[in-house]
């Protein structure tokens, strides 16, 4: 299926998550998910279950649960060393962001429970100020807000199912400027959109100590209809730009087991369906002969797998310590890697803690380190990218408050 993608949506979203997960996903949306490197599905037990595994809401304490979290995300500078000439070497900007999220779970109403998650599943930014990279990716940013109401229903103590509706708002900006290379060629675009999707989950507890869960979040095509300000070899113009990009579907299978009365271990595999992203196709109106931003470019991304393990150890009745480890492979074939997304395989390491202040309130703190492997891109010496990307990584620190009433 062909995906029509304008500069606005593509480059904004692609560069966004390049140091956080495969493609542009941000899997970590809460203290528990950060502390366990995203392995927070079968073991989800606080308010963030409304997002990670709404089927688990059926087995939570029968009261209102409210959770608020905030994450500071730091993206390091990415180094690019060209194999042809040092004049093409460059370094991206370091960047910092604050990501707030919120979750609510209701008491049981005849076996049904309702949840609400407000999260940011895609996004962030990438900026290059060095001339060669700036010509393609001076500034790219994406902000997303997802509002996701869910309902669960439990069939006794063994099986629970859940489903929900997803409303996703996306706002994107892209700038590029080739004047540093002596070429009067630039673009500046921004726009927003609201799209819809769905999610479903099932959880099975054959015994009290074991939870087997599966979740699915649908693909959401983000369709932009925007204005683009272009400088085409010194000629300024404003064109309409249409865009559709996939917010990919994600399937997760997770098993959590109480190895000891105070030690829970979760193993999670998730697959992100990036193969929806086949082409980068700029669609401008009216068409301008010789517009270099318009010809379609093949991307041919692959579906990706991530493997995560999360540990929760109850030190006391009031204190839980957590740790996580994960591996996340990237979707971009070497032939299609660009400065808009110098993606590579990632290794995740995390720690965290939740402290129960009283019967109504928990506070939490977690940290995750995302290390990206070196990515060598050497297909043809005539390609824009012919060199090596290094030093890509991210640090994420999350604080949160859980309240029961």
Buried (B, 14 or more C-beta within 10 A) or exposed (E): EEBBBBBBBBBBBBBBBBBBBBBBBBBBBBBBBBBBBBBBBBBBBBBBBBBBBBBBBBBBEEEEBBBBBBBBBBBBBBBBBBEEEEEBBBBBBEBEBEBEBBBBBBEBEEEBBBBBBBBBBBBBBBBBBBBBBBBBBBBBBBBBBBBBBBBBBBEEEEBBBBBBEBBBBBBBBBBBBBEBEEBEBBBBBBBBBEBEBEBBBBBBBEEEEEBBBBBBBBEBBBBBBBEBBBBBEEEEEEBEBBBBBBBBBBBBBBBBBBEEEEEBBBBBBBBBBBBBBBBBBBBBEEEBEEBBBBEBEEBBBBBBEBBBBBBBBBEEEEEBBBBBBBBBBBBBEEEBBBBBBBBBBBBBBBBBBBBBEEEEEBBBBBBBBBBBBEBBBEEEEEBEBBBBBBBBBBBBBBBBBBBBE
